[in-house]
Structure formats: structure tokens, C-alpha cells
Amino acid sequence: MKLRLLFLFQLSCFLSVASAQEVAPPVPQRLDIHSNVLKEDRVIWVRTPPGYQQSKAVYPVVYQTDAPGHVNEIGSTIDFLVNNNRMPPLIVVGIANTDRNRDLTPTHADIKNPDGTVTAFPTSGGADRFLDFIQTELIPEIEKRYRTAPYRIFAGHSFGGLLAIHALITRPDLFNAYIAVSPSLQWDDGHTLRRAQQFFATHAELKKALFFSLANEDTPPNPMGENFEQLRKTLAAGAPKGLTWDSAHYPDEDHGSTVLRAHYAGLRTIFSDWQVPRDENGLPGGGLVGLQQHFQKLSERFGYHIPVPENTMNNLGYQLMGAKKLDEAIAVFKQNVELYPGSANVYDSLGEGLEAAGKFDSATQNFQKAIEMATKNNDGALPEFKRHLERVAVEVKAAASKNANSH
């Protein structure tokens, strides 16, 4: 218990330093793309993860509708989950609307209102052309401009959620995972729901992930709740093998406010096994080897090489320091330097491990390297690294004075 409490204290100190490096969230970049498929210009908003410019890593991508409204919202949720070791960093690609009714609905239809009137949607039914744009123009452009991993997520709300289900059942190879927030499955008298039920019934295996949700939209005469329940019952009765899925009902949220909770739950579903298993002392099961094996399994599942994250490796190093296993801690910190040589923090952590072992010369060299890298990267933790260098200088002076007095 004492070891676990010490680790939690050290982790909180580490996170306070890490958060100082990225006080402001990344600013989304605007891309203007001309679509030959849609015969119009489209505005795209791209949010790269914190530290993207300083790294050489590749990142999965989440494509979402209704930008720019949800770009920073889902981006901040991702940052929070990443900082808590629940998922990897993602690139967020948000597609701004021109004709939302056209792009996000799979069929041409009008809506019959409870009072007998009809709301016309004259341009509806263009979802397949919109997916053509995403598949043949947008995705290639994003993958040309950014360091992307071969794992894609599609997230949509309302009509966008309807499009997410439509994309899954008509182009299952286009994305690896889908988040459908309050999907408008009532569209065209449940046309997409019926197609989804047929699709799942005829696919014995489907290695995808799906999360869908509902807010307080199940109040009659709104048929959205009924269609949500039918999809949930279909999957509960017999989901294809390999499909990771979950659903949630948020009766205390409305159609707009539900997005934040649904995105959080959807990302947790997709990356449900991301967190490292730990023993009773809070240490990763199997130590460094167990940590490496865990991320090897994740690499196999998600289809690209996933190294042990910098902060996860660092946390293990500090845990080992707390357990007085200094040689093991230093070995972990050294490997983190090899994995992330562009990070100032890995040199500072190695310096602290060496300092704790009384290897002051090597500690000084690593603190100096941390300061050099932090200055180069405009790292907010620079003052902290300077204090560490000053501290070890005092320790070196005290050790020299003690040796002189002993003679």
C-alpha cells in the first residue's frame, strides 16, 4: 500500500510537469480542398495531437462530421484519455458542412410530422457521394500531409450518426471503428436500420468496433428511441464474431448535450483494452517485459507498431525508484531516451534516476541535455529542469566537501 501511495504521489508530480508543457491545446489547421466528386470546395479542420511537431510517430485518425463545432470538444476528450493512459493520441479531421441534409442521408426522403404535415428534404440522399469524397479525395489528402497510422475512426452525430451506421454496413473496410451519437435511424421509415439488421445477420465475423448512443430522444412520438432499441437488441441477440460494440442511453442529456459523454464512452469502447494491467502494488504486470508485451498485443490488434508511450515508460521508472530498484529504474529511463530522443522530459527523468543512485556526473549531463532540448522545443517545463540541475550541483558540492573533510 505504501508503494502504491508513493507511486500515485510521484505520478501526480510527473503529470503536473507534463501539463505545463502544453497549457494551450493545439490549434486546428484549416484546409481548403476542392472536391471533384462533390463539385465544390470543402473546408476541413485538422487538429494534431500535442507534441506532434516534436515527434516522428504515426497517429490513428478520427474523421468526424459537423466541423468545426466538435473538433476541439473531441480533441480535448482525447487529450484527457491519453493523459490517463486510456488511449493513444489521435489526429482529428473535421469536415465542415455545405449541405448537411444532402451529405449525411443515405436515401432521398421527406419527414412526416405527427400532425400530418410533411417536412421536405429536397436535396437528401447524397451520403454515398459524400463517402466517395471521403474515400477518394479526403483520406488520401490527409495521409499525404500528415503522419497517419492505418487505423481510422468515423464519428458522427444525429444525421452524422446515421451516416456512421450507413458507412459501416456499405463500406466496412473504409474505417476500423464507428461512433454514432444519437443516430437518426428513423430516417426514411428506418431504412438504414433494416439494412443494418440484414448486414449483421449475414456477417459471421466482423473485426470492427461500434458505439452508438441515445439521449432523451425516446419520448413518443419520436421514433428514434424505438430504432435505437431495435439495433441494440439485434446486436445483443447475435453480433458478428470479432465485433467490439457497446451502447448507452443518457436520459438526462438532450440531443445537443449528449455528444460529449457519447464521444468519451465511444473512445473508451474502441480502446477498451489499452490500459496496462497492474499488480496489487500498482506496478505493470511483468514489469518492463510485461509492458512491452502488452503494447505488442495492441500493435497486433490495431495493425501498426505501437511503442510503449513515453509517459507510461516514465511512470514505470518512477515506480521502480519508489521501490528502491534504482538499477531497474535507470534501465527503463535509458530505454525511454532511446524511444523518444526528441523529448526533453526523458533526459530529465534519466537524470533523476542517476541522481538517486549517486551518479552525479551522468545526472548532470542528462539535466543539461534536458535543458538544451527544452530550450529548443520551447518546453514549458524548462524552469523545472533548471531547478533539477541546480539541485544536483548542490549535491555534488556537498559530496566534495564531505570527502575533503574526511581527509
C-alpha positions in Angstrom: 0.0 0.0 0.0 2.8 2.4 0.9 4.5 1.7 -2.5 1.2 2.4 -4.3 0.6 5.7 -2.5 4.2 6.8 -3.2 3.7 6.0 -6.9 0.5 8.0 -7.0 2.2 11.0 -5.5 5.1 10.7 -7.9 2.7 10.3 -10.8 0.8 13.5 -9.8 4.1 15.4 -9.7 5.1 14.0 -13.1 1.7 14.9 -14.6 2.0 18.5 -13.3 5.2 18.9 -15.1 3.8 17.3 -18.3 0.8 19.5 -18.3 2.9 22.6 -18.1 4.4 21.7 -21.4 1.0 22.0 -23.2 -1.1 24.6 -21.4 -2.8 25.7 -24.6 -4.5 22.9 -26.7 -3.3 22.5 -30.3 -4.9 25.0 -32.7 -6.8 23.2 -35.5 -5.5 23.9 -39.0 -7.8 24.8 -41.9 -7.5 23.0 -45.2 -9.4 24.1 -48.3 -10.0 21.2 -50.6 -11.7 21.2 -54.0 -13.8 18.1 -54.5 -14.2 16.9 -58.0 -16.7 14.3 -56.7 -18.9 16.9 -55.0 -18.1 19.7 -57.5 -17.5 22.2 -54.7 -14.8 23.5 -52.3 -14.8 21.9 -48.8 -13.4 23.3 -45.6 -11.5 20.7 -43.4 -10.3 21.3 -39.9 -7.3 19.2 -38.7 -6.2 19.0 -35.0 -2.9 17.3 -34.5 -2.0 15.8 -31.0 0.1 17.8 -28.5 3.8 17.3 -29.3 3.1 16.3 -33.0 5.7 18.6 -34.3 8.4 17.3 -32.0 7.8 13.6 -32.7 8.2 11.2 -35.6 5.3 9.0 -34.5 2.3 8.0 -36.6 -1.2 8.5 -35.3 -4.7 7.0 -35.9 -7.2 9.4 -37.3 -10.8 10.2 -36.3 -12.9 11.7 -39.1 -16.0 13.5 -38.0 -18.9 15.4 -39.4 -20.2 18.9 -38.3 -16.9 20.7 -38.0 -15.6 22.9 -36.6 -18.1 22.5 -33.7 -16.9 19.2 -32.4 -13.2 19.3 -33.3 -11.9 20.8 -30.0 -14.5 19.0 -28.0 -13.5 15.5 -29.1 -9.8 16.7 -29.2 -9.9 17.7 -25.5 -11.6 14.4 -24.6 -8.8 12.5 -26.4 -6.1 14.5 -24.6 -7.7 13.7 -21.3 -7.9 10.0 -22.0 -4.4 10.0 -23.4 -3.0 11.6 -20.2 -4.8 8.9 -18.2 -3.3 6.1 -20.3 -6.6 5.1 -21.7 -6.0 5.5 -25.5 -3.4 6.7 -28.0 -3.2 10.3 -29.3 -5.3 10.8 -32.5 -5.4 13.2 -35.4 -8.8 14.8 -35.6 -10.2 15.6 -39.0 -13.4 17.6 -39.0 -15.5 18.1 -42.2 -17.4 21.4 -42.3 -20.9 21.3 -43.8 -22.2 22.8 -47.0 -25.4 20.9 -47.5 -25.8 18.7 -44.4 -29.1 17.1 -45.4 -27.6 16.1 -48.7 -24.3 14.7 -47.5 -25.4 12.8 -44.4 -28.6 11.0 -45.5 -28.4 7.7 -47.4 -31.7 7.9 -49.2 -34.0 10.6 -50.6 -36.9 11.1 -48.3 -39.2 13.6 -46.6 -40.2 13.5 -43.0 -43.9 13.0 -42.0 -44.7 15.0 -38.9 -47.1 13.8 -36.1 -49.6 16.5 -37.1 -49.8 15.1 -40.7 -47.7 17.7 -42.3 -44.5 16.9 -44.3 -41.1 18.5 -44.0 -39.4 18.3 -47.3 -35.7 17.5 -47.8 -35.3 18.1 -51.5 -31.5 17.5 -51.6 -31.4 14.4 -49.4 -29.9 11.1 -50.3 -26.3 12.1 -51.2 -24.4 10.0 -48.5 -22.7 7.7 -51.0 -21.3 10.5 -53.0 -20.1 12.1 -49.7 -18.4 8.8 -48.8 -16.8 8.8 -52.2 -15.4 12.2 -51.5 -14.0 11.0 -48.1 -12.6 7.8 -49.6 -11.1 9.0 -52.8 -10.2 12.6 -52.0 -10.1 13.5 -48.3 -8.4 10.4 -46.9 -5.6 10.4 -49.5 -5.0 14.1 -48.9 -4.8 13.7 -45.1 -2.5 10.7 -45.4 -0.2 12.7 -47.8 0.0 15.7 -45.5 0.2 14.0 -42.0 1.9 11.1 -40.3 -1.1 8.7 -40.1 -1.4 5.2 -38.8 -3.6 2.7 -40.7 -6.4 2.9 -38.2 -9.4 5.1 -38.9 -12.4 6.1 -36.8 -15.6 7.7 -38.1 -17.7 9.8 -35.6 -21.0 11.4 -36.4 -23.9 13.0 -34.5 -27.6 12.8 -35.5 -27.6 12.6 -39.3 -23.9 12.1 -38.9 -24.6 9.1 -36.7 -26.9 7.8 -39.4 -24.1 8.2 -41.8 -21.7 6.3 -39.5 -24.1 3.2 -39.5 -24.5 3.5 -43.2 -20.7 3.6 -43.8 -20.2 0.6 -41.6 -22.7 -1.6 -43.5 -21.9 -0.4 -47.0 -18.1 0.2 -46.8 -16.9 -1.8 -43.8 -13.3 -1.6 -45.0 -13.2 2.2 -45.1 -13.0 2.6 -41.3 -11.9 0.4 -38.4 -14.3 1.9 -35.8 -17.5 3.9 -35.6 -19.1 6.3 -33.1 -22.8 7.0 -33.8 -24.2 9.6 -31.5 -28.0 9.8 -31.5 -28.1 8.2 -35.0 -31.2 9.3 -36.9 -32.2 5.7 -37.7 -35.8 6.8 -38.0 -34.9 8.4 -41.4 -36.9 7.0 -44.3 -39.0 4.8 -42.0 -36.0 3.0 -40.6 -34.4 2.1 -44.0 -30.8 2.1 -42.6 -31.8 0.1 -39.5 -33.3 -2.7 -41.7 -30.2 -2.8 -43.8 -28.0 -2.9 -40.7 -30.0 -5.9 -39.4 -29.6 -7.7 -42.6 -25.9 -6.9 -42.7 -25.2 -8.2 -39.2 -27.3 -11.3 -39.9 -25.2 -12.2 -43.0 -21.7 -11.5 -41.5 -20.4 -14.2 -39.2 -17.2 -12.3 -38.5 -16.5 -8.5 -38.4 -13.4 -7.2 -36.8 -14.6 -3.7 -36.2 -15.7 -1.5 -33.2 -19.1 0.3 -32.9 -20.5 2.5 -30.2 -23.9 4.1 -30.5 -26.0 6.2 -28.1 -29.3 7.8 -27.4 -30.2 10.9 -25.3 -33.7 11.8 -24.1 -34.9 11.4 -27.7 -37.0 8.3 -26.9 -40.1 10.3 -25.8 -43.1 9.5 -28.1 -43.9 10.3 -30.8 -40.2 10.4 -31.6 -39.3 7.0 -33.1 -35.6 7.5 -32.6 -35.7 5.6 -29.3 -37.5 2.6 -30.8 -34.9 2.3 -33.6 -32.1 2.6 -31.1 -33.5 -0.3 -29.1 -34.0 -2.4 -32.1 -30.4 -2.0 -33.1 -29.3 -2.8 -29.6 -31.4 -5.9 -29.4 -30.1 -7.1 -32.8 -26.5 -7.0 -31.7 -27.3 -8.4 -28.2 -29.0 -11.4 -29.9 -26.1 -12.2 -32.1 -23.3 -9.8 -33.0 -20.8 -11.0 -35.6 -17.7 -12.6 -34.1 -14.9 -10.0 -33.6 -17.2 -7.0 -33.4 -16.5 -4.9 -30.3 -19.6 -3.0 -29.6 -21.4 -1.1 -26.8 -24.3 1.3 -26.5 -25.5 3.8 -23.9 -28.7 5.7 -23.1 -28.4 9.1 -21.5 -31.9 10.2 -20.5 -30.6 13.2 -18.6 -28.9 14.6 -21.8 -30.6 16.3 -24.7 -29.8 16.0 -28.4 -27.1 18.5 -28.2 -25.5 18.0 -24.8 -25.1 14.2 -25.2 -22.2 14.5 -27.7 -19.5 15.0 -25.0 -20.5 11.9 -23.0 -21.0 9.8 -26.1 -17.6 10.6 -27.5 -16.0 9.8 -24.2 -17.8 6.4 -24.0 -17.2 5.7 -27.6 -13.5 6.2 -27.4 -13.4 4.1 -24.2 -15.1 1.3 -26.1 -12.8 1.4 -29.1 -9.7 1.4 -26.8 -11.2 -0.7 -24.0 -8.0 -2.8 -23.5 -5.5 0.0 -23.9 -4.8 0.5 -20.2 -1.8 -1.5 -18.8 -2.8 -4.3 -16.3 -1.2 -3.7 -12.9 -0.5 -5.8 -9.8 -1.5 -5.1 -6.2 1.3 -2.5 -5.8 0.3 -0.6 -8.9 3.2 -1.9 -11.0 2.7 -3.1 -14.6 2.2 -6.9 -14.5 5.5 -8.4 -15.6 7.5 -5.2 -15.2 9.2 -3.8 -18.3 8.8 -7.1 -20.2 5.1 -7.2 -19.4 4.8 -3.6 -20.5 6.4 -4.4 -23.9 4.3 -7.5 -24.4 1.1 -5.5 -23.7 1.9 -3.0 -26.4 3.0 -5.7 -28.8 -0.5 -7.2 -28.4 -2.1 -3.8 -29.0 0.1 -3.4 -32.1 -1.2 -6.7 -33.5 -4.8 -5.7 -32.7 -4.7 -2.2 -34.2 -2.5 -3.1 -37.2 0.5 -0.8 -36.7 3.6 -0.7 -34.4 2.7 0.9 -31.1 5.7 1.6 -28.9 5.3 1.9 -25.1 4.2 5.5 -24.6 6.7 7.9 -23.2 4.7 8.7 -20.1 3.9 5.1 -19.4 7.5 4.1 -19.5 8.4 7.1 -17.4 5.8 6.2 -14.8 7.3 2.7 -14.5 10.7 4.2 -14.0 9.5 6.4 -11.1 7.6 3.4 -9.6 10.8 1.4 -9.6 12.6 4.4 -8.0 10.0 4.4 -5.2 10.6 0.7 -4.7 14.4 1.5 -4.4 15.1 -0.6 -7.5 17.4 2.0 -8.9 19.3 -0.1 -11.5 16.0 -1.2 -13.0 14.6 2.3 -13.0 17.7 3.7 -14.7 17.4 0.9 -17.4 13.8 1.9 -18.0 14.7 5.6 -18.3 17.5 4.8 -20.7 15.2 2.9 -22.9 12.8 5.8 -22.9 15.6 8.0 -24.1 16.2 5.6 -27.0 12.5 5.6 -27.8 11.9 9.3 -27.6 15.2 11.1 -28.2 13.4 14.3 -29.1 11.7 14.7 -25.7 13.4 16.9 -23.0 11.5 15.1 -20.3 13.1 11.7 -20.9 16.6 13.1 -20.2 15.4 14.9 -17.1 13.9 11.6 -15.8 17.0 9.7 -16.5 18.9 12.5 -14.7 16.7 12.0 -11.6 17.3 8.2 -11.7 21.1 8.7 -11.9 21.0 11.4 -9.2 19.1 9.0 -6.8 21.9 6.4 -7.5 24.6 8.9 -6.6 25.9 9.1 -10.2 26.1 12.9 -10.2 28.3 13.4 -13.3 25.9 11.4 -15.5 22.9 13.0 -13.9 24.3 16.5 -14.6 24.9 15.6 -18.3 21.3 14.5 -18.7 19.9 17.5 -16.9 21.9 19.7 -19.2 20.6 17.7 -22.2 17.0 18.2 -20.9 17.6 21.9 -20.7 19.1 22.0 -24.2 16.1 20.1 -25.7 13.5 22.1 -23.7 15.1 25.4 -24.9 14.9 24.1 -28.5 11.3 22.9 -28.2 10.1 25.9 -26.2 9.1 23.5 -23.5 7.1 24.9 -20.5 8.9 22.5 -18.1 12.3 24.3 -18.7 12.3 26.1 -15.2 11.7 22.7 -13.6 14.7 21.1 -15.4 16.9 24.0 -14.4 16.0 23.5 -10.7 17.0 19.9 -11.0 20.4 20.9 -12.4 20.9 23.3 -9.6 19.9 20.7 -7.1 22.4 18.1 -8.3 25.1 20.9 -8.3 24.4 21.4 -4.7 24.7 17.7 -4.0 27.9 17.5 -5.9 29.4 20.4 -3.9 28.2 18.8 -0.6 29.7 15.4 -1.6 33.0 17.1 -2.4 33.0 19.0 0.9 32.3 15.8 2.8 35.2 13.9 1.1 37.6 16.8 1.8 36.6 16.9 5.5 37.1 13.1 5.7 40.7 13.5 4.7 
